[in-house]
Amino acid sequence: MVKWHGTKYPGIRFREHPKRKHGVQRDKYFAIRYQREGKRKEEGLGWASQGWTLQKANARLSEIKENQRTGEGPQSLKEKRNLLKAERKKEQVEKEQNAKDNVSFNSFFNDVYCPAQINKKSSSLKSELSYFKIWIAPVFKDKCFKDVSPFHCERIKKNMLDAGRAPRSLQYCFATIRQAWNMAKRDGLVNGETPTKYVSVPRIDNKRLRFLSHDEANILLEELKTRSTQLYSMSLLSLHSGSRASEVFGLEWNDVDLENGLLTLREAKAGTRTVFMTKAVKSILESRKQIADNKLVFSDRDGKKIKRISNSFARAVDAVNLNDHITDKRQKVVFHSLRHTFASWHVQSGTDLYTLQALLGHHSFAMVQRYAHLSDGALKKAVRGFEKRINDKDYVVELRKEEGK
């Protein structure tokens, strides 16, 4: 049974440790007793070896009694401990938040954002690093997230446009800022919206308008054939199927169904889609299949996946003068013009835009509306039919009868 010893201070007692000593005396454990709301309370303070003395115990008891008298402050040891615990927690939270508040955008971009982009294409990450180094870092400098404002984004915008950079480049630069900002927001470094949200970007219209006539396409294909059989085959495939360069690069023999004349494009932006081969495409693929020694239909010299269209394509375009006197980039013939030509030819031959959307693999119908003007022939025909109908006397009589009802 524990033996308690009274002291000269009312409400304070102690017990001795059976073995452990503090100095020359046995270690003592102090406790205080007091009344609260008509009930006797007793709470332990601690050991003399932990720094407790009769004087300190008496001071703590006096503090509690005074708090009870005034109704202010902790009125028990438990309350005091809880308050101290809450204060320490608050201090820790404030310390951590202060550390977060002092993280600069530039250091976060280099130390956290970039290492996290392991799943991005190397070309995409390279572009983001370039935007950061040339345009973002010099303006943001060592500013913390909370100090970065739309003003700084306006400065980046001015710098880029003054340097002659296209609105699309500005859009990509702002996208880089936005992605890093949103990651920082996820990590609790910032609460507000990205400052790019409040900065307008000039209207972007870089849609390619140029498409080839049938004669131009044939001339270009013949020129490509003299330079590279593979480049010629890739170009014909794009022209006859509307395939993007990336879709052509990723095409594997497992995705080629020669028997049914179908191609499965797995590198498509909007997800895997199936396209139908023309006779010309089927003939080319049958020839390549006979000498195929790679799972890829088209590959580079090392048998690996092609990363970009050869410069031979641009040289072929120049050789047949398709870009002579053309200054507008949207009007210049590039590899993607073959996909645009595929779509344009379809609309001119009567393919409706919803079918074209499926053929091109677009998520949005808005993406194919650029070709609507090419179907003016069909619209004109519809108007002429409508006009003929309203000039028909029998139709006019019937219409008046309906209006008189």
VONU-15038 format. One record per residue: residue in three letters; z, x, y of N, C-alpha, C, O, CB in turn. Coordinates in pm, whole numbers, plus 50000, padded with zeros to 5 digits. Glycine has a CB too. Layout:
# residues N
alaZXYZXYZXYZXYZXY ...
//
This chain:
# residues 405
met500005008349881500005000050000500005008850125500765018450135501224990550000 val499125005350222499015013250344500245011050432500674999650454497715009650422 lys500825022150483502005021350568501585023850713501025034350746503085031650524 trp501855014150799501535015350941502775019651018503905016050982500995001850997 his502555027451124503645032451209503455027251351502355027751407503695048151207 gly504565022251408504505017651546504525029251643504825040551605505645008251575 thr504205026351769504195036851872504955031851994505415020451997502745040951911 lys505075040552094505765036652218504915027052301505395021152398506115049252301 tyr503615025452260502735016152332502635003052253502125002852141501325022352354 pro503124992152313503024979152243501564975952209500664977652292503624967752329 gly501334971352088499984967452045499184978851985498014977051950499234961852161 ile499794990551972499075002051913499885007251797501085009651810498835013252019 arg499255009151684499895015051568498905024351498497715024651530500405004151472 phe499435031951399498565041251327499045042651184500185039351150498535055151396 arg498145047551101498495051150962498015065350939497075070051003497845041150857 glu498685072150846498365086150819497485087450695497605079850599499645094250802 his496605097350701495775100250584496665106850478497465115550511494555109550621 pro496535102750353497425108150250497265123150227498215129550181497205100950121 lys496125128850256495895143150227495385150950349495875161750382494905144550113 arg494375145150415493675152450521494575154750641495345146050681492415144750565 lys494465166750699495245170250816494345172350937493165175950925496095182650790 his494955170051054494285172851180495205182051257496175177451319493945159651260 gly494905194851255495845204551309496945207051208496675209551090496435199751444 val498175206451254499295208651164499815195451108500605195351013500415216051236 gln499365184251168499835171251122498765164151041497585167751043500265162551242 arg499225154150971498275145950897497375138250994497795134251102499025136150803 asp496115136450952495175128951035495665114651050496155108550955493735129350974 lys495515109151173496015095751201494865086351236493925090051306497045096051316 tyr494965074051185493965063751217494625053451307495645047551270493405056951087 phe494045051251428494645042551527493995028651525492805027151499494525048751667 ala494835018751553494355004851563495074998051677496175001951715494584997251429 ile494434987551732495044980051841495164965451800494364960351721494224981551974 arg496214958751856496424944651829496624937251961497294942052052497634942451734 tyr496024925251968496114917552092495834902952059495374899551950495124922852200 gln496124894252157495874880052144494524876452209494174881552316497034871852207 arg493794867752142492554862752203492344848352159492294845252040491324871652161 glu492234839552259492054825352234493124819952139492844811952050490674822652177 gly494364824552161495504819652085495634825551946496494821351869495424804952074 lys494784835251912494844841251780495094856251791494614862851883493554838551701 arg495864861551693496144875851691494944883151631494454879651524497424878951610 lys494484893451703493364901551658493824915851638494654920951714492194900951758 glu493284922251536493534936551517492204943351485491444938751400494584938951402 glu491944954451557490704961751537490994976651530491804981951605489694958651650 gly490314983351437490504997651424489705005251527488605001251565490135002251285 leu490265016551572489595025051669488945036951602487735038851615490575029851775 gly489715044951531489175056751465490245067151441491425064851470488065062651547 trp489845078651389490765089251349491015099051463490185100951552490215096651226 ala492165105151456492495115551554491485126851544491135133051645493935121051530 ser490995129651422489995140051403488665136351469487795144951487489775142551254 gln488515123851505487305119351575487515118851727486635114851802486885105551524 gly488735123051770489005123851913489945113251966490245113252085487745122951986 trp490415104351881491305093751929492735099051943493225106751861491275081651834 thr493395094252052494805097452079495515084552118494885074252141494945108252191 leu496845085452126497605073652170497185069452311497065057652341499115076552166 gln496975079652397496615076652535495245069552542495095059752616496585089552618 lys494265074452466492945068152468493015054152409492365045052458491935076752389 ala493805052552304493955039352242494585029552341494175018052351494825040252113 asn495595034352416496255025652514495275021952627495275010652675497515032752573 ala494425031652667493455028752773492445018252727492045009552804492715041752816 arg492035019252602491065009552551491694995652541491054985752575490535013952412 leu492954994952495493644982052486493834975952625493654963952644495004983652415 ser494194984352721494384979552859493064974052914493054963952985494914990852950 glu491964980752883490634976252930490304962452876489804953852948489524986252889 ile490584960352746490284947452684491144936252745490654925352772490514948152533 lys492424939352764493304929252822492884925752965492924914053004494754934052821 glu492464935753042492024933253180490734924853180490564916053265491804946653254 asn489844927653085488604919853076488904905353039488244896153087487664926152972 gln489894903552953490284889852917490864882553037490654870653055491304890052801 arg491594889853117492214883653234491184879653339491284869053400493234893253295 thr490184888353358489174885753462487974877953410487194872353487488704898753523 gly487834877753278486684870953221485384878953233484304873353217486504857653287 glu485494891853261484324900253276484364911653174485434916453137484234905853418 gly483164915953129483084927153036483454923252894483814911752870483974938353082 pro483374932752799483684929952659485174927152640486034934152694483264941852570 gln485444916852564486834912652547487334915352405488344909952362486984897852578 ser486604924052334487044928652202486294941652173485264944552234486784917852090 leu486814949252078486124961652039484744958651982483794966252004486954969551937 lys484644947651908483364943951847482314941251955481174945651947483514931651757 glu482774933852059481844931052169481424943852238480264945652274482474921352269 lys482374952852258482074965552326481094973752244480154979652297483364973552351 arg481334974052112480404981652026479014975652030478014982852035480924981951880 asn478954962252027477644955652031476914958352163475694960352166477804940452010 leu477704958352273477094961252403476564975552409475464978052459478104958952514 leu477374984752357476944998752355475695000552269474775008052302478085007752304 lys475694993552156474544994252066473294988752135472214994552125474834986551936 ala473464977352205472334971252275471834980252387470624981352409472734957652332 glu472774986752457472374995852565471625007852510470625012152568473605000452643 arg472105013252398471405024652338470005020752292469045028352308472205030152221 lys469915008752234468605003952190467675001952309466495005452302468754990952111 lys468204996352416467414994152537466925007452594465775008852634468224986452642 glu467845017152596467475030452646466385036652561465475043152612468695039652650 gln466495034652429465495040252339464125033652361463095040352363465945038552193 val464155020352376462905013052400462275017552531461065019852539463154997852403 glu463135018952636462625023352765462075037452758461075040752822463715022652871 lys462725045852679462275059652662460915060052592460025067552632463305067852582 glu460785051852487459515051352414458405045552501457275050352498459675043152287 gln458745034952578457745028852664457325038452776456165039052814458275015852723 asn458315045852826458015055552930457065066252878456165070852949459305062052982 ala457285070252751456395080152690454985074452676453995081352699456935084552552 lys454905061552638453605055152626452925053752761451715055752775453745041452560 asp453745050252863453185048352997452605061253053451745061053141454245042953091 asn453095072553003452655085353056451495091452978451075102653006453805095053057 val450975084052880449805088852806448555086552890448315075352936449685081752667 ser447775096752910446565095252991445415090052905445385092052783446175108753056 phe444485083552970443305078452898442555089852832442155088752716442375070852994 asn442375100852904441595112052850442235118252727441545121352630441415122552957 ser443555120152731444235126152615444195116652496444045120952382445695129752649 phe444345103652522444275093752413442885093752351442745093052229444635079552465 phe441865094552435440485094452386440265106352292439695104852184439485094852503 asn440705118052334440495130252254441375130952130440915134752023440725142452338 asp442655127152146443635129252039443745117751940444105119851824444965131652099 val443425105551984443635093951897442325086451868441985084051752444635084351962 tyr441625082951974440415074651956439335081751873438865076451773439845070652092 cys438965093651916437865100751847438155103551699437295100951615437575113951918 pro439335108651665439615111151522439575098451437439405099151316440955117651506 ala439735086851501439745074151426438345068851399438185058951327440555063651502 gln437325075151457435955070051445435225076051325434025078951334435175072851573 ile435915077951214435335084851098434225076751031433395082350960436415088050998 asn434225063751053433215055350988431975052951075431025046351033433815042050950 lys432005058251197430855056351285429755066351251430005077151197431275057851432 lys428535062551283427425071751267427645083651359428155082251470426065064751298 ser427265095551311427465107651390426725106751523427195111951625426995119951312 ser425565100251523424785099051646425515090351748425475093151867423395093351617 ser426175079751700426905070751789428105077951851428355076851971427365058151714 leu428845085151767430005092451817429585103451914430255105952013430815098451700 lys428465109851885427955120251973427625114552111427885120852213426705126951911 ser427055102552113426735095952240428005092552317428075094652438425905083152216 glu429015087452247430265083952313430935096352373431465095852484431215077052214 leu430915107352298431505119752348430765124552473431365129952566431475130752239 ser429455122652474428655126752588428995118252711429165123552821427155125652556 tyr429085105052692429465096352804430845100052857431065100352978429455081552760 phe431755102852765433115106352806433135119252886433725119952994434025107552683 lys432495129552833432535142752896431845142853033432355148653128431875153052805 ile430685136253042429885137053164430315127053271430345130453389428425134753132 trp430665114753230430885104153328432335099253337432835096753447430005092653295 ile433015097853223434355091553223435455101353261436215098953355434655085653087 ala435535112453189436625122053209436735127153353437845128053405436455133753116 pro435625130553420435745135753558436325125553656436925129453756434375140153607 val436165112753630436695102353719438125098653681438985097353769435795089753715 phe438405096853553439745092953509440735104553519441925102353542439695087753366 lys440245116753502441075128853510442335127453422442235124853303441475131753657 asp443535129253483444775128353405445495115253428446705114353409445695140053440 lys444755105053469445385092153499445875085153374445205085053271444405083153573 cys447065079253385447595071153275446855057853272446175054153368449145068953291 phe446985050853162446285038053149446635028553263445765021853318446625031453015 lys447925028153298448365018653402447795021953540447795013553629449875018453409 asp447315034253556446775038353685445255037553691444655039853797447225052553716 val444625034353578443175032753577442835018653622443365008953567442575035853437 ser441955017353718441645004253775440135002053781439355011253756442255002853916 pro439704989753815438264987053831437614996453932436424999353922438044972653874 phe438395001154029437855010454129437265022754062436195027454102438945014654228 his437955028053961437475040053893436205037153813435315045553802438575045653801 cys436135025053757434925021253684433755019253780432605022253747435175008253602 glu434065014253900433025013054002432495026954040431305028554065433575005854127 arg433375036754043432965050354075432045055953965431045062453994434205059454093 ile432395053253841431535057553731430165050953740429125057453721432185054353595 lys430175038153770428925030553786428055036853895426865038953874429225015853820 lys428645039754010427895045654121427345059254084426185062354112428785046854245 asn428165067454020427725080853980426525080253886425575087953901428865088353913 met426575071053790425505070053691424215064853754423135070153728425925061053576 leu424335054453836423135048653898422525058254000421305059054013423465035253964 asp423385065454073422895075354170422155086654099421235092654154424045081054252 ala422565089253975421925099953897420665095053827420005102553755422895105553795 gly420335082153848419115076753790419265071953646418265069753578418055086953795 arg420505070453600420705065553464420425050553458420725043153552422145068553415 ala419845046153348419455032153331420685023153315421725027853269418525030653210 pro420575010453353421685000953333422165000553189423354998553164421264986953376 arg421255002553094421655002552953422625013952925423585012252849420415003652862 ser422385025652985423295036852967424665033653024425685037052965422725049553033 leu424675027053140425945022953200426665013153108427885013753093425725016553339 gln425915004353047426514994752955427155001752836428264998252795425464984752906 tyr426475011752781427025019452669428265027252711429225028452634425965028952614 cys428235032652833429385040152883430605031052896431705034752856429045046653019 phe430395019252952431495009552966431995004952829433185002352811431044997453050 ala431085003952734431484999952598432395010552538433325007252465430244997752508 thr432125023252568432975034152520434375032952577435365034552506432365047852557 ile434455030152708435755028252773436475016452710437665017152678435585026152927 arg435745005452692436344993152640436914995052500438004990152470435304981852639 gln436185001952414436655003952277437925012352272438865009252199435565010452192 ala437955023152352439145031552356440325023852416441445024952368438875044452439 trp440045016152520441095008252587441704998052490442924996552484440515000852711 asn440864991252415441364981052322442184987252210443124981152161440194973152263 met441834999452169442645006252068444005009852126445035008552058441925018952016 ala444015014352251445295017452317446135004852334447365005352321445045024052454 lys445484993752361446194981052374446814977152241447944972252236445244969952424 arg446084979352135446604976552001447834984951973448764980351906445544979251895 asp447864997252023448975006551998450105004952098451075012552095448475020752000 gly449984995152189451064992552283451115001652403452135002252472452334993352213 leu450025008852431450015017952546449665010652675449955015552784449035029252523 val449054999152662448644991552780448604976852744448364973352628447264996452833 asn448824968152841448844953752815447634946552876447134936852819450114947652871 gly447164951352989446114944353060444734945952999444524953652905446064949153199 glu443784938153054442404938753009441754951653058442184957653156441624926553059 thr440714955752986439984967653027439404965753167438864955153198438864970852927 pro439514975853253439034974553392437524972553401437024968153505439424986753472 thr436784975753296435334973653299434984958853308433884955253350434684979753175 lys435934950353269435704935953270435434930853411434764920653429436904928553210 tyr435954937853510435864933153647434794940553728434744939653851437204934553715 val433934947853658432854955153724431524949853673431274949953553432984970553699 ser430674945453763429374939953722428414951153687428434961953747428784931153834 val427574948453590426554957953547425194952053584424954940253559426634960953391 pro424314960053643422984954953680422294948353562422454952553447422104966253735 arg421524938253590420824930853487419934940253406419184948253461419984919453548 ile420034939053276419284947853186418114940253126418284929853063420194953353075 asp416924945653147415734939753087414874950953029413944955853093414924931253191 asn415224954952908414464965752845413714960852721413394968652631415404977252807 lys413454947852718412704942352606411274947652608410614947552712412714926952610 arg410824952352495409474957552486408474946152494408564936252422409284965552355 leu407514947952583406514937552605405184940852538404384931852511406294935452755 arg404944953452510403644957852461403504954952312404394958052233403444972652488 phe402384949252274402034948452133400564952052119399794950652214402324934152074 leu400204956552003398854961651980397874950651943398234940651880398884972151871 ser396644952651983395574943851934395244948551792395694959151751394284944152028 his394494940851720394124944751584393304957551585393474966151498393344933451515 asp392434958951682391624971051691392484983251723392314993851663390544969451798 glu393444981651818394334992751852395174996951732395365008851707395244988951969 ala395674987051658396484990051540395674997751436396185007351377397044977151479 asn394434993651413393605000551314393295014851356393315023951274392284992851292 ile393015016851486392735030251536393955039351519393825050851478392315029651683 leu395145033851552396375041751539396655045251394397025056651363397575034051598 leu396475035751304396735038351162395795049051107396205057551029396585025451080 glu394535048551149393585058651103393985072451152393865082251078392175055151150 glu394445073251275394885086051329396125091151256396245103051229395165084851480 leu397055082151225398265086051153397925091051013398565100350963399235074251144 lys396935085050951396545088850815396065103350811396265110350712395445079450763 thr395425107850920394935121650925396075131650944395915143550916393915123251037 arg397215127050990398335135951021399395136150911399905146850877398975131751151 ser399715124550857400765123750754400595111050672400655099950725402175124250820 thr400395112750543400255101150456401525092750456401465080450457399915105450313 gln402675099550455403945092150453404155084550582404565072950580405115101750429 leu403885090950696404065084250825403115072450837403475062050892403835094150941 tyr401895074050785400935063050784401465051350701401375039850743399575067750728 ser402025054350585402555043950496403745036750559403855024550551402965050050361 met404625044350622405785038450688405365029350803405935018650824406725049450739 ser404355033850877403865026050991403205013150946403415002551005402885034251074 leu402415013950840401765001950787402804992050736402674979950756400785005550675 leu403834997150670404894988550620405584981250734405824969250724405914996650540 ser405894988250843406544981950958405624971651022406064960751059406944992451062 leu404354975051035403384966151099403174953351018402974942651076402054973351118 his403214954450885402934942950799404174935250754404054924650692402184947550679 ser405364940550785406584933650742407584931650855408564924350839407244941350631 gly407344937950970408284936851081409544944851059410574942051121408644922451103 ser409484954750971410664962850939411004972451052410124978151115410444970550810 arg412294974051076412774984151170412664997851104412564998850982414234981251215 ala412705008351186412645021951131413805024251034413605029950927412675032351246 ser415015019851072416185022050987416035014850853416515019750750417455017251058 glu415375003350854415154995750730414155002950640414285002850517414664981450761 val413155009150702412175016950625412835029250567412605032750451410965020950714 phe413675035950647414355048150601415255045250480415355053350388415195054150715 gly415895033550481416855030450375416265023750252416995020750158417925021650429 leu414975021250252414345014250140414365022750013413935034250014412895010450175 glu414875016949905414935023849775414035016649676413705004949693416385024449722 trp413635023949571412725018049472413375006349400412674997449351412285028649371 asn414695006249392415394994949330415194982149410415374971149358416884998049316 asp414824983749538414634972149625413174967749632412834958549706415154975349765 val412324974349555410884971349557410504963749430410604969149320410054984349569 asp410064951549445409624943149333408104941649342407594932249402410344929049334 leu407404951049280405944951049288405334939149215404294933949255405384964049230 glu405984934949109405444923949029405384911049112404394903749106406304921748904 asn406434908449189406474896049269406134898449416406114889149496407834889649259 gly405864911149451405474914149588406594912149688406354907049797404324905849627 leu407814916149653408974914149741409674927249771409724936249687409964904349678 leu410204928249892411004939649933412374934549977412464924550049410314947750048 thr413434941249935414784937849979415244948450077415414960050040415764936749857 leu415444944550202415864953850307417374953150322417914943050368415174950650443 arg418054963850282419524963950283420104970950406421324970650426420034970750159 glu419274977150487419744983950608419534975250731419554980250843419034997350625 ala419334962250710419044953250821420294950850906421414950750855418504939750768 lys420104949051037421224946751127421954933751097423184933151104420744946651271 ala421194923551063421804910351042422134907850896422374896450856420864899451092 gly422154918450815422454916850674421184917650590420074917050642423154903550649 thr421364919050461420244920550369419274908750379419694897150385420744921850225 arg417974911850381416974901350382415794905350294415594917150264416504898350526 thr415034895450253413864897750168412594895250246412494885450320413914888750042 val411614904150230410324902350297409214902850192409384908450083410094913250407 phe408094896950226406964896250135405954907250168405694910150284406284882350141 met405394913150064404404923650084403024917650110402644907550052404354932949961 thr402284924250200400864921050210400164929150101400774937850039400284924450356 lys398914926350078398154933849976398104948550010398214957049922396724928249962 ala397954951750139397874965650181399184972950153399184984350105397524966650330 val400304966450183401614972550158401824974550008402294985049965402754963850217 lys401484964449929401654965349784400824976749727401284984049640401274952149717 ser399604978349776398724988949729399315002749758399295011649673397334987649793 ile399835004349879400425017249917401655020449832401815031749786400815017150065 leu402505010549811403725012749734403415015449587404105023349523404655000749746 glu402415008949535402005011649396401555026049381401845032549280400885002149352 ser400835031149480400375045049476401545054649485401595064649413399385047749589 arg402495051749573403665060549589404555060049466405175070049430404465056649713 lys404625048549403405475047049285405035056349172405865061249096405455032549237 gln403745058749162403205067049055403655081549064403725088648964401705066449056 ile403975085949187404395099849206405855100849252406315111549292403485106749308 ala406565089649247407945089349296408855098149213408835097549090408475075149297 asp409665106449279410655114849211412005113949282412845122849272410185129649204 asn412195102949354413395101049434413715086249438412805077949431413225106849577 lys414995082749449415355068549457414905062349588414725050249598416855066749440 leu414715070949693414225066149821412715064949818412025073549762414665075449934 val412185054349876410725052749883410135063249977409075068749951410355038449931 phe410855065850089410425076050184411595085550207412725081050225409945069550319 ser411335098450208412405108250227411885120150305410685121850323412985112750090 asp412835128550352412415140550425412045151450325412015149150205413535145450520 arg411755163150375411295174150289412325178350185411975183950080410925185950373 asp413595175750215414665179350122415025168050027415965169149949415905183550199 gly414255157050034414525145749948415645136849997416105128049925414855150549812 lys416095139150120417195131350176416675120350268415485119750300418165140450252 lys417585111650307417215100350392416725105150529417345113750592418405090950409 ile415615099450574415055102950704415975097450814416505086350803413615097350720 lys416145105350921417025101251030416285096151153416825088151229417905112651069 arg415055100651172414305096051289412805097451261412395105051173414705104151415 ile412015089951337410565090351321410045103851369410465108951472409895078851399 ser409145109351295408555122351328407835121851463407285111551502407585126751218 asn407855133151532407125134151660405625132551640404885130451737407415147651726 ser405175133351517403755131451489403295117551530402125115651563403465133851340 phe404195107851527403825094251568403455094051716402425088351753404985084251540 ala404275100151800403995100551944402715108351971401925104652058405175106852020 arg402505119151896401285127051915400045119051875398995120251937401345140051834 ala400195110751771399075102351729398765091851835397595089051863399385095551594 val399795085951894399615076052000398895082352119397985076352177400985070252045 asp399305094652152398665101452264397205104852232396335104252319399435114252300 ala396965108352107395605112452067394605100952081393435103352109395615117451923 val395075088552062394155077152073394335069852207393845058752227394375067251956 asn395075076552299395165072052439395825058352458395495051152553393795071752500 leu396735054652369397355041452382398385040852495398725029952542398015037652251 asn398875052352539399875052352646399335058252776400105061452867401105060052603 asp398035059552785397445065152907397745056153028397565043953023395925066952890 his398215062453134398485055553262399585044953251399695036153337397205049053313 ile400385045753146401505036353130402785043153180403155053653128401675031852979 thr403445037253279404685043053333405915034853294407015040253285404595044053485 asp405735021953272406845013153233407185015653086406345013952998406474998153257 lys408425019853061408825022952924408645011052830408375012852712410285027452922 arg408784999252884408664987252801407234985052753406984977752656409134974952878 gln406294991452821404894989652786404375000952697403255000152645404054988752911 lys405155011352680404715022752600404765019552450405655012352404405575035252631 val403815024852378403765022852233404675032952165404515045052181402305024052180 val405645027952090406535036152008406545029951869405875019851845407995036952070 phe407295035751777407295030551641407755015951638407225007951561408195039051551 his408735012551721409254998851723408194988751769408324976851743410484997951814 ser407154993751837406074984951881405374978451762404774967751775405054992651966 leu405444984851646404814979251526405534966451484404884956751445404824989551411 arg406844966551491407624954451460407314943551562407164931851527409154957551457 his407224947551688406924937951795405504932251775405274920351799407044944751935 thr404594940751732403224936151707403174926251592402474916151599402304948251677 phe403924929051486404034920051371404444906051417403834896051379405064925551267 ala405484905451501405994892651551404964885651639404754873651628407304894651629 ser404314893351727403344887651820402144881751746401674870851777402884898251921 trp401654889151648400524884151569400874871151498400054862051489400074894651468 his402104870551445402534858551374402494846351467401974835851430403954860451316 val403064847751586403114836551679401704832451721401394820651731403954840051804 gln400854842251744399474839251783398714831951672397784824351699398744852051819 ser399124834351549398434827751438399064814251402398624807651308398434836751315 gly400104810151478400664796851459402034796351394402564785351374399754788951379 thr402634807651361403974807651302404984802751404405014807651517404354821851251 asp405814793151366406814788051460407954798051477408154806751392407374774351413 leu408684796851586409694806751620410874806951524411494817351504410194804251760 tyr411194795551464412314795251369411944802851242412784809651184412704780651334 thr410694801651200410234809251084410204824051119410574832551037408844804551038 leu409754827051240409704841151284411104847151287411284858851253409044842151423 gln412094839351327413464844151330413894848851191414534859251177414424833151380 ala413534841051089413874844650952413104857050907413654865750839413594832950856 leu411834857950945411004869350906411524882450966411494892850901409554867050949 leu411994881651090412484893551158413944896751124414404907951146412344891951308 gly414664886951070416064889251036416984889251156417944896951161416204902150963 his416694880651255417544879851374418644869551353418414858951295416704876251498 his419854872751398420964863151394420734851951496420984840251469422314870251422 ser420264856051613420154846651725418714842351748417784850351743420714852851852 phe418554829251773417224823951805416744829551939415544830751961417244808551809 ala417684832852027417314837952158416494850752146415674853852233418564840552243 met416704858252039415994870852021414504868952001413724878052031416564878451904 val414074857451953412654855351927411984847152038410774844852035412464848351793 gln412774842652134412204834552241411274842452332410474836652405413314828352323 arg411374855752328410484863952408409014862152366408094865252441410884878652397 tyr408824857152243407464855452192406904841452220405764838452184407434858252041 ala407694833052283407284819152304405994818152385405164809352359408394811452376 his405814827252483404624826252568403334828652490402254824852535404724836152682 leu403434835052373402244837852293401744825452221400634825452167402534848752194 ser402564814952219402144802552152401614792352252401584780452223403314796552072 asp401214797052369400704787952473399504780052425399284768752470400334795752598 gly398724785952335397554778852282397954766052214397314755652233396784787652186 ala398994766552135399474754752063400034744452162399844732452146400544758651959 leu400744749452265401304740352365400184733452444400244721452473402244748052461 lys399164741452479398044735752552397344724952471396944714552524397044746752590 lys397204727552341396574717952252397384705052248396814694052246396424723852111 ala398714706252245399584694452241399454686152369399424673852364401044698752221 val399384693152484399244686052611397914678652617397844667252664399364695952729 arg396844685152569395534678652569395544666152481394924656052516394464688352521 gly396224666852370396324655252282397104644052348396734632352338396984659052151 phe398194647952417398994638252490398164631552600398204619452619400244644952550 glu397394639852673396564634852782395514624952732395284614452792395884646552854 lys394894628552621393874619752563394484606352523393864595852540393224626352441 arg395694607052471396374594952426396684585652542396474573552531397664598652352 ile397184590952654397594582252765396374576652839396504566852913398484589952863 asn395224582652821393994577452883393294567252795392304561152836393044588752915 asp393814565352675393234555552584393604541452633394784538452651393744557852436 lys392604533052656392824519652712393734511152624394634504452674391504512552732 asp393484511352495394324503352404395784507552413396684499152409393834504752259 tyr395994520752426397374525852435398034520952564399214517252564397394541552429 val397264520752675397804516252804398204501652797399254497852849396774518452915 val397364493252733397674478952719398964477152639399834469252675396514471252651 glu399064484752528400264483652444401514488052522402584482052509400114492152316 leu401344498652602402484503552678402954493452782404154491952804402124516752746 arg401994486352848402374476252948403074464352886403994458652944401144471453023 lys402614460852766403284449852694404724453352665405624445052677402544446552562 glu404944466252625406314470652594407174470352719408344466452714406304484652534 glu406584474452833407364474952957407694460853006408694458953074406584482653067 gly406834450452970407054436753017408084429352936408524418452975405764429153014 lys408484434852826409474428152742410844428552804411794423352747409514434352603 
//
